[in-house]
């Protein structure tokens, strides 16, 4: 009964803690810059007055359909610009249904500074000379379904085919009845942390961007489906004036990263192989520079993934201690096979040498007792049989004692090394 009461109180405490965390996130929720509950809209024109709908966007059954038909495009923009006070977290809930396969369409999420319009549109949204951040979900010919992040300064034209993205990850989004969540967090106070999560998994995070804290920016989403039946839908959008609990989920299960490889054909055998292109891989760069870059890249990934480096150091220490233990055992076995003598100056063998000296004394004492018993048997005349029995016992007892002492010594040394490993 006491156990049941304890579990009930523990459950109540957990619920209280979760409620406090949820209430903190609820206080950061900015309803003015978020979409209302689309299923509970009573007056769409009034409740969506802060949002601008363009092209073929439809509001249907609690969701915005950006591309309701073939060869359509649509966008949804917040009319008022948003200025970051401390930090910002934006969550979009979306899905793509009705089509899977090759297409030139895509879904773009915009965080744009300034309004630029030159008549052309990128994925049904901003112009080619946009200034800000675009996160694009599309089907790349080489990478497949992926998420890519682009930055533009407003002075150059953006081209999806030739533009270079600064971050990316693989993400299957096509024809999924289950909605997905895109969460973007930007915290200028935390060394300008920019973090993107897809379904609570970290797609990328960096501290090398410093753009959204300088001036207000507007938020939007756009899509185009080309000639396919792919329907992009928006179900929810929430904006928080800070970093929320879900933004701090550790990166224990990172998303797959796109890798571009080059096919190499052996001209002599015709065998095909694939080589991944990595930085510093040119002919003029040394192998040392390449290896250094790879190690730095792995180290940065572990730090950004909230990894614990002390655990790795302890593991390396354990492995090193095991190697020393096996090395000592190997030296003893090699000396035994070679019939050589142990180095008296080596402190690691002092215990073994002292045990060997005591064993020699024990053997000499046993030999002296055997000679005395033999002489006693010869003088007494009737002790010959007892002397033979005693000599046989001694003959088998001495090797047994030697074996037990040797085994005890090795067990003692191994136990000492195990204790050292545990303490380290």
FIRO-314606 format. One record per atom (N, C-alpha, C): x, y, z. Coordinates in steps of 0.1 Angstrom, whole numbers, plus 5000, padded with zeros to 4 digits. Layout:
residues N
XYZ ...
***
This chain:
residues 424
500849885000 500050005000 500950135000 501950125008 502950245009 503550264995 503850154988 504550164975 503550234965 502250194965 501350254956 501150404959 501050434972 500950574975 502250654971 503450594972 504650664968 504650684953 504150584945 504050604930 503150704927 501950714934 500950814931 501550954933 502250974945 502851104947 503951144937 504751044933 505751064923 505151104910 504051044906 503351084894 502751224895 502251264906 501751394908 502851504907 504051464913 505151564912 505551584898 505651474890 506051484876 505051564868 503751554871 502751634864 502851774868 503251804880 503351944885 504552004877 505651934877 506851984870 506552014855 505951914848 505551934834 504652054832 503752074842 502752184841 503552314842 504552324851 505252444853 506052474840 506752374834 507452394821 506552434810 505352374809 504352404799 503852554801 503652594813 503252724816 504252824812 505552794814 506652884810 506652904795 506452794787 506352804773 505152884769 504052864776 502752934772 502953084774 503653124784 503953264786 504753324775 505553244768 506353294757 505553294744 504453234744 503653214731 503153354727 503453404716 502953524710 501753504701 500553514706 499353484698 499153584687 499653704688 499453804678 500153764665 501353704666 502153664654 502053514652 500953444657 500753304654 499453284647 499353174640 498053144634 497053104645 495753144644 494753094653 494452944650 493652894659 493152754657 492252754645 492852694634 492152694621 490852614622 490752514630 489552434631 488452504638 488752604647 487752674655 487452814650 487852844637 487552974632 486053004630 485653114636 484253154634 484053264624 485053354623 485053464614 486453464607 486753384597 488053384591 488653514587 487753604581 488253734576 488853814587 488153814599 488553894610 489753834617 489653704620 490653634628 491953614620 491853624607 493053614598 493453744592 493053854598 493353984592 494854014592 495553954601 497053984602 497853904591 497153824583 497853734574 497353774560 498353764550 498053784536 498153654529 497053624521 496953504513 497153534499 497953474491 498153504477 497953384468 497753414456 497553304445 496453214449 496653084449 495652984449 495452924463 495852994474 495652934487 494252924491 493952804497 492552774502 492552744516 491552784524 491352744537 490252644537 490552524541 489552414540 489752314551 488752284559 488752184569 489952204579 490152324583 491152354594 492552354589 492852374576 494152374571 494252464558 495352524556 495652604544 496252514534 495652504522 496152434511 496852524501 498152524501 498952614492 498852584478 498852454474 498752404460 497652304459 496452354457 495252274457 495152194444 495752234433 495652174420 497052164413 497052104401 498352094393 498652234389 500052254387 500552384382 500052504390 500052494404 499552604412 500652644422 500452754427 501452804437 500652894447 501152904459 500452984469 501453024480 501053124487 501953174498 501053234509 501653234521 500953284533 501953374541 501653504542 502653594548 502053674560 502853694570 502453774581 502553924577 501554004578 501554144573 502554224582 502554204594 503354284603 504754224606 505754304605 507154254608 507354224623 508254134625 508554094639 509954134643 510054194655 511354234660 511754144673 512854084672 513353994683 513654084695 513154044707 513454104719 514654034726 514453904729 515453824735 515853714726 514953624722 515153514713 513753484707 513753394697 512553364690 512553214686 511353154687 511153014682 509953014674 510052964662 508852954653 508652804649 507352764651 507052624648 505952624637 506252544626 505352524615 504952374615 503652354614 503152214612 502552204598 503052114590 502752104576 502751954572 502351934559 502451804553 502351814538 502751714531 502751704516 502051574513 500951574506 500151454503 499851454488 499451334483 498951324469 499951294459 501251294462 502251264452 503551224458 504251134451 505651094455 506451074442 507551134441 508351114430 509151244426 509651244414 510451354409 509551474406 509951584410 509251714408 510151834410 509851944404 510552064405 509952154415 508852104422 508152184432 508852184446 508352254455 508852254468 508152344478 508452334491 507852414501 508952494508 508752634509 509752724514 509152804526 510052804536 509652884548 510653004548 510053124550 510753254548 510853324561 512053384563 512353484574 513153594567 512353694562 512953794553 512953924559 514053994557 514254134562 514054234550 513054314551 512754404540 511854334529 511154414523 510254354512 510854394498 511154284491 511854304478 510954234468 510654304457 509754254447 510254294433 510654204425 511154244411 510354164401 509154114405 508354044395 508553894395 509653844399 509953704399 509753644413 509353514413 509153454426 509953324427 510453294439 511153174442 510253084450 509852974444 508952874449 507652934454 507153024446 505853094449 505953194460 507153234465 507253324476 507853454473 509053474479 509753604477 510453604464 511053724461 511753744448 513153684449 513853674437 515153624437 516153704445 515853834447 516753924454 516253934469 515853824475 515453834488 516553854498 516253914509 517253944520 516853864532 517553764536 517153684548 517453534546 516653454553 516753314554 515653244547 515953144539 514953054533 515252914536 514252834542 514452694545 513552624535 514152544527 513452484515 513352334517 512152274515 511952134514 511652104499 512552024493 512251984479 512951854476 512751804464 513351684460 514451714450 515651694456 516951724448 517251604439 517751624427 518051514418 519151424423 520051484431 521151404436 520951354450 520351444458 520251404472 518851344476 517851354468 516551304472 515751404480 514851364488 514051444497 514951504508 515051634508 515951694518 515451834522 516051884532 515852024537 517152104536 517052214529 518252294527 517952444532 519052504537 518852644542 519752734534 519152844530 519952944521 519853074528 520953154526 521053294530 521253374518 520653494517 520853584506 520953724511 521653814505 521853944510 521054054503 520154014494 519354104487 519954174475 521254154473 521954214462 522154124450 522053994452 522353894441 521053814439 520953764426 519853684423 520053544428 518953484434 518953344439 518553254428 519353144426 519053034417 519152904425 518052834426 518052704434 519052604428 519252604415 520152504409 521652534412 521952654412 523352694414 523752744428 522752784436 522952844449 523552744458 524452794467 525052704477 524352724490 523852614496 523252614509 524252604520 523952664532 524952664543 524652544552 523452484551 523152364560 522052284553 522052154556 521052064550 520951944558 519851864555 519751734561 518651654552 518751524553 517751444546 516451424554 515351444547 514051444554 512951394544 512351284547 511251234538 509951294542 509451374533 508151454536 507051424526 507351364514 506451354504 505351244507 504151274504 502951184505 502851124519 502851204529 502751164543 501451214549 500551124553 499351164560 499551214574 500751184580 501051234593 501751374592 501251474598 501951604596 503351604603 504151694598 505551714603 505651854609 506651864618 506851994625 508252044622 508352174618 509552244615 509752344627 510852334634 511052434645 512352504643 512252634642 513452714640 513652804653 514852794659 515152874671 516352964668 516253084672 517353184671 517453254684 518753244690 518953304703 520253394702 520053524700 521253604699 522053614712 521453594723 522153594736 523053474739 522753364732 523553244733 524453234721 525253334719 526253334709 525653314695 524453374693 523753374680 523453224676 522953154684 522553014681 521353004672 521552944660 520552914651 520352764649 519152714653 518952574653 517652534646 517752434638 516552384631 516352244634 515052214638 514652074642 513452034633 513551914628 512451854621 511951734628 510651744633 510051634641 510951604653 511351714660 512151704672 513551644671 514051634658 515351584656 516151704650 517351724654 518251834650 518651814635 518251904627 518751904613 520051974612 520152094618 521452164619 521352264630 522552314634 522652424643 524052494641 524052624642 525252694639 525252824647 526352884649 526553014656 527253114647 527153094634 527853184624 526853274617 525653284621 524653374614 524253484624 524253604620 523853724628 523053814619 521853784617 521053864608 519653904613 519053814621 517653844625 517553934637 518653964644 518654044656 518854194653 519254224641 519554364637 518354444633 517354384626 516254454621 515054364621 513854414621 512654334620 512654254607 511954134608 511754054597 510354004596 509953964584 508553914582 508653764580 507553694583 507553554583 506553504572 506853404565 505953354555 506253214551 505353154543 505553024537 504953024524 505652954514 505152944501 505452804495 504752774484 504852644478 504552644463 505052554455 504752544441 504852394439 503852334430 503852194428 504152154413 504552254405 504852224391 503752154385 503952044378 502951964370 502451844378 502851834391 502451714398 501151744406 500651644413 499451664421 499851684436 501051714439 501551734452 500851854459 500251824470 499451924478 500151954491 500652084492 501352134504 500252194513 500252154525 499252204535 499952264547 499352364553 499752424565 498652404576 498952344587 497952314597 498152404609 499352454612 499552534624 500752614623 500852724630 502052804631 502052874645 503052854653 503252924665 504552994666 504453114672 505753194674 505853224689 507053194694 507353214709 508453324710 508253404720 509253514722 510453464731 511053354727 512153294735 512353154731 513253094738 513652954736 512752864745 512052764738 511152684746 511852554750 511152464757 511652344762 512052254751 511252234741 511552144730 512752184721 513052314722 514252354715 515552304721 515452254733 516652214740 516852064740 516051994732 516151844731 517551814727 518351724734 519651684729 519651624716 520751634709 520851574695 521451434697 520651344703 521051214705 520851124692 519951174684 519651094672 519651194660 520851234655 520951334645 520451284632 519951374623 519451344610 520551314600 520251244590 521251214580 521551334572 522851344568 523251454561 523551424546 523151504537 523451474523 524951464520 525251374511 526651354507 526751344492 527551434486 527751424472 529051344469 528851244460 530051164457 530351174442 531551134439 532051134425 532350994421 531750954410 532050814405 533350804398 534250714403 535550694397 535650564390 536050564377 536150434369 537550404367 537950284371 539350234368 539450204353 540350274346 540450254332 541050114328 541750054337 542349924334 541349804336 540649814348 539749704351 538249734348 537949864347 536549904345 535749904357 536349874369 535649874382 535250014386 534050034391 533450164395 533550174410 533850294415 533850324429 533350464431 533050494443 532450634446 533350694457 533750814455 534550894464 533851014468 533751034481 533051154487 533951274486 533451384482 534151514481 534151574495 535251604501 535351664514 536251784512 536151884521 537052004521 538451974522 539352054516 540752034516 541151904509 540351874499 540651744492 541351774478 541851894476 542551914464 543951864464 544551874452 545951814451 546951904458 546652034460 547552114467 547552104482 546452044487 546352034502 547051904507 547651914518 548351804524 547351714531 547851584533 546951494540 546751534555 547851604560 547651644574 546551744576 546451844566 545351944567 544051874566 543951774557 542651704555 542251624568 543251554574 542951484586 542551574597 543251694598 542951784608 541551844607 541151874595 539751914592 538751814597 538951684593 537951584597 537851574612 538951574619 538951564634 538251684640 538551804635 537851924640 536351914637 535951864625 534551854622 533851754631 534451644634 533851544643 533751604657 534851674662 534751734675 533651844676 533451924666 532452024666 531051954666 530951844659 529651774659 529251714672 530251664679 530051604693 529651714703 530351834702 530051944711 528651994708 528252014696 526952064692 525851964695 526251834696 525251734699 525151704714 525651794722 525551784736 526251654741 527351624735 528051494738 528851524751 529251424758 529951434771 531351384768 532351474767 533751434764 534351364775 534151394788 534751314799 534551164798 533351124794 533150984793 534050914783 534350984772 535250934762 536650924768 537051024776 538351024782 538550904792 537450884799 537550764809 537550634802 536850624791 536850504783 538250474777 538950584772 540250564767 541250524778 541050574791 541850544802 541650394805 540450344805 540150204808 540850114798 540850154785 541450074774 542950074776 543550184780 544950194782 545450104794 544650104805 544950014816 544949874812 543949834804 543849694799 545049664791 545449754783 546649724774 547949704783 548049784794 549249764803 549149624810 547949584814 547749454820 548149344811 547649344799 548049244789 549549244786 550149364786 551549374783 552349304794 552049324807 552649254818 552549104817 551349064814 551148914812 551948864801 552048934790 552848894778 554248874781 554848974789 556248964793 556548844801 555648814811 555848704819 555848574811 554848564802 554748444793 555948424784 556448544779 557648534770 558848484778 559048534790 560148494798 560048344802 558848304804 558648164808 558948074796 558548114784 558848034772 560348024769 560948144770 562348154767 563348094777 562748074789 563648024800 564548134806 564248254803 565148364808 564948404822 565748504826 565648554840 564948684840 564248714851 563548844852 564448954855 564149074850 565049194853 564749234867 565849234875 565749264889 565449414891 565749494882 565549634883 564149684880 563349584875 561949624871 561049614883 560549724888 559649714900 558449634898 557949624886 556749554883 556849404886 558149354887 558349204890 558849184904 558849284913 559449264926 558549164934 557249174932 556349074940 556548934935 556748924922 557048794916 558348734921 559348814922 560648774927 560648734941 559948804950 559848774964 559148634966 558048624958 557348494958 558148374954 559048404944 559848294939 560948254949 561448354957 562448324967 561848244978 560648274982 559948204993 559648064988 559248044975 558947914970 560247824970 561447884967 562647814967 562947764982 562747844991 562947805005 562047695009 560747695004 559847595008 560247465001 560747464989 561147344982 562347284990 563347364994 564547315001 564147255014 563147315021 562747265034 562047125032 561247115021 560646985018 561646875015 562746915007 563746815004 564446775017 564746865026 565446825039 564546735047 563246765048 562346675055 562346535049 562346525036 562246395029 563546315032 564746385032 565946315035 565946265050 565446345059 565446305073 564446185075 563346185068 562446075069 562945945063 563745965053 564345845046 565445785056 566245865062 567245815071 566545755083 565445815088 564745755099 564145615096 563745605083 563145475079 564245365078 565345405073 566445305072 566945265086 566945355096 567445315109 566345235117 565145275115 564045205122 563745065117 564045045105 563844915099 562444885094 561444945101 560044915098 559345035091 560145135088 559445255083 559645275068 560045175061 560345185047 559045215039 557945145042 556745165035 556145305038 556345355051 555845485054 556645595046 557945565045 558745665038 558445675023 558045555017 557645555003 556345635001 555445605010 554145675009 554345835011 555145865021 555446005023 556146075011 557046005005 557746064994 556846084982 555845984980 554946004969 554046124971 553646134984 552746254987 553446384985 554746384989 555546504987 555746534972 555946424964 556146434950 554946504943 553746474947 552546534941 552146674948 552546684961 552146804968 552946924964 554246914962 555047024958 554547094945 554347024934 553847094922 552447154924 551647094933 550347144935 550447284943 551347284953 551547404960 552147514951 553047474943 553547574933 552547634924 551647544919 550547584910 549647684917 549247644929 548347734937 548847864940 550147864943 550847994946 550848084934 551248024923 551348094910 549948154906 548948064907 547548114904 547148224913 547448214926 547048314936 547748444932 549048444928 549748564924 549048634912 548748554902 548148614890 546748674893 545948604901 544648654905 544848784913 545848794922 546048914930 546449034921 547349004911 547749114902 546549164893 545749064888 544649104880 543649184888 543349134900 542449214909 542849354912 544249374914 544749504916 544549594904 544749534892 544649614879 543149654877 542249564880 540849594878 540449704888 540949704900 540649814910 541149944904 542349944899 542850064893 542050114882 541550024873 540650074862 539350134867 538750064878 537550124883 537750254889 538850274897 539050394903 539350514893 540050474882 540250574872 539050614865 
***
